[in-house]
Structure formats: C-alpha cells, structure tokens
Amino acid sequence: MKKIIKNGTIVTATDTCEAELLIEDGKITQIGSNLSAVGAEIIDAKGCLVFPGGIDPHTHLDMPFGGTVTKDDFESGTIAAAFGGTTTVIDFCLTNKGEPLKKAIQTWHEKAKDKAVIDYSFHLMISEINDNVLKELPQVIEEEGITSFKVFMAYKNVFQADDETLFKTLVTAKELGALVMVHAENGDVIDYLTKKALEEGKTDPIYHALTRPPELEGEATGRAAHFTGLANSQLYVVHVSCAEAAEKIAEARKKGYDVWGETCPQYLVLDQSYLEKPNFEGAKYVWSPPLREKWNQDVLWNALRTGQLQTLGSDQCSFDFKGQKELGRGDFTKIPNGGPIIEDRLTILFSEGVKKGRISLNQFVDITSTRIAKLFGLFPKKGTIAVGADADLVIFDPNIERVISAETHHMAVDYNAFEGMKVTGEPVSVLVRGEFVVRDKQFVGKPGSGQYLKRAKYNVNSQLTQSQTLSI
C-alpha cells in the first residue's frame, strides 16, 4: 500500500526540513509538499521527527559464549531493536578453525531464518588465514555479500588471533575490498593479569575491569592501526571504551590511515563503579572492554562531536542475571561477557547527546545510521532519506519523557543495564521497507519478514563524500 507521511520534520545526516514523504513498493518515491497519491494511507507525524532507520553494526544474537547462549535470538533481539528505532542489524558470524567458512555462514542463516523482523546482514569472524580461507573469501564476498571481517585481539584460547593473522587479514581485505574490524585489547597480557588475580583470591566482578586496564585497549588499538598503515588497508575498531583507544584512532587518522572507530551507549553513560555493586549485581555490567572510569565519557562524547569516532553500535550480547551471569560467582572469568543494549541505543544518544547539546541532530543520524551504511556497503539503499532509498523510517517523538526499565523493555533478558535512567525521546512508529513493524508503540511486525542484505564492497572514496541530500 502507498503511504504518505505528513507534518513531520525530516532529518538526515545533512538536512533538516519540513516535508512529506511518499512511499511506494517499499521505497521512497517523492519528497516534497502537498503530496498526493490515489489510495495512499496518510500517516500524521505531527510533532515528531522522521529520520532513517537506525543501523546497528554490532550485535550478537543467538550466540554461544562461555558455556551458554545469549538470551536474545533473532526474533526477540530484532523486535527489541525495532522498538528502539533500529531497522537493520549486522550480526557477527562466528567461525571455527579447520571448518569451511560457508558452514559457519549457513549456521547463522539458520539462526535468523523465520525469526528476524527487520533486515539483517553478517560480519565474518576470521580466526585463521590459510590457503583454504584465502580460497573461500572471494566467494564469501561475491555470493554472500559479506564484506566485513572481524579479528579478535583478545579472549586468548577462545577467539584470539595472532598478529600474523591480523596483518594477513588486512592485506587480504585490501585486495578484496573488505573492511577489517578488530576487538582491540591485548589478550596475552589480560590472560596473565586474570590468572594472577585469581591466584590472589580476587574473584569479584570488579576484577574483570581491573585485569583489562585501558592501557591494553590503547596498545592493541595502536598496534592494529600501525598494521593498517603498513598494509595500506582499512580498519574499523569496535566498542571503543576509553581515552587511550580514542587517541590512537585520532593519531592514525591524522597520519592519513583509513581507520574508523565505534563506541557504544554503555561507555557514554555508565562507568566502572557499576561493577562494584553489592550482592554480585556488578556481574550485570561485565562485558569487554569493561566500563571505564567516568572521566572517559567526556573524551568519547568529544570524539563523536569532532568526528574522531564515527559510529555507535550496541554490542548487544544479552545474558540473564539469574542462571547465566551467576555462572561466574566466585570466579569473574566465568561471567558471560555482554549486556542488553540493542533497544536503548538511539534513545540514549538522542537524550544524552542531542538534547544536552553534545552533538547535533544531523550528527545523531550520521552516527546511528548514515555513516554505518556507507562503511558497510548499504548506502544509499539504507541510511538516508532520499528518492529511491528503502523506506526504513522512524517516527520519533523528541519530547516524551520516560524511565528505562526491564519491566517495559522488549528484550528477553531479565534486567536492563540502564535501569532507572530518565531519558527524553522515543520511537513512536517504525517502518521497514515501507511496512510498519512498530505502530503507535505496538508491535505489528511478523517474524521472518526481515530480509538478508548482501552488501557492496568497501569503497574508501565513498567515505569521503557528504551524505546524500534531500531532493525536494
């Protein structure tokens, strides 16, 4: 059905204006004033912002980890994402050494099949580089449209790859047109520090943070950036949590290296003290990198404002407190790493960023959608409001005030990391390819309606251009 959205304020990464949108066959076909179309449904967005659907570049849905599996799968996770204004997620596909990459990709397709309510794609974990992997990667790009590879520099004996693997991945990615992502922490030193802490009887959740100090994130970020410059390749550093890492990214970019940085809402509003909550409550806030001392928040906000960090992911990786996080009682290394973030990503950035004057409204759209679409080969189909783009749209009330709580969220997990936080702004309705998934704060979507997205190759030139502007 044709739809016309009227009376809203349209916001893109570059423009803000009063205009109407005509949606036909899942696409935006006109932007202007006094639009009409026979049989079109009229959607009144009075008092609301209309911006492109959020793209979450960093999720872990239905992922095995630490002897358990994340609580949110592709159904509950994407429903929660939609309520939060996200219309596309890019999830991490984990691989196993010695097994074909396609086997892992097929496993992830099965996880999402008949469950996702919004569109989705995959990143591919690289744990080894050998002749078999090198032979498969071009097929992965061409057939699956997976154009981003992730290398872990931490989680020794689980996910961690060595420096040779990272460097070869960067070289290969340059040749194939892919973007390399890194979890940047020095896993070898962390392994030493954690063993030492346990030997000394230091087992509480706070020691998760104290054995993963910011110096180790900064060191790994700098090392990955140096490798990127040497390989003349491209790098995306996920979940930047501290000043040390943000500074290394800024230094690399100043040198002309093609390095990008993502942070997450938890690092912008929560701090290390949360891991000291009594009665093991600190386990709720165990993820990697860990929360940092509060002063780092100002550094990260400033990096977003000045463009030294460019995107916001959720690092959604939810585990129940009861029965899952509790696996680590008496040994912080056994607490499953991760938190429930996917639903509150946009609202926190809007409330704490736009409303408090830290970033502009246009920057908000760029950070949550447009830049991500460009980096990961989805632009201009996704990430903007323009004629020909998918009608992935959020109708957002910028003035409503509410309190975040597990009692009202839509994630399957038994707690909310931002419990009790007062925020301003909330998605009212969310459309994916022109169809409502959330309408007037009610779920009206259908599991399995989300489409798998094959993505274009990484293009450094597209990162230098301004976002596509409105055609009015």
Secondary structure, DSSP 8 states (H G I E B T S, - for coil): --EEEES-EEE-SS-EEE-EEEEETTEEEEEESS---TT-EEEE-TT-EEEE-EEEEEE--S-EETTEE-S--HHHHHHHHHHTTEEEEEEEE---TTS-HHHHHHHHHHHHTTT-SSEEEEEEE-----HHHHHHHHHIIIII---EEEEES-STTTT---HHHHHHHHHHHHHHT-EEEEE-S-HHHHHHHHHHHHHTT--STHHHHHTS-HHHHHHHHHHHHHHHHHHT-EEEE-S--SHHHHHHHHHHHHTT-EEEEEE-HHHHH--GGGGG-TTTGGGGG--SS----TTHHHHHHHHHHHTSS-EE---B----TTTTGGGGTT-GGGS---B--TTTHHHHHIIIIITTTSS-HHHHHIIIIIHHHHHTT-TTTSSS--TTSB--EEEEEEEEEEE--TTT--SSSS--TTTT-EEEEEEEEEEETTEEEEETTEE---TT---B-------GGGGTS-------
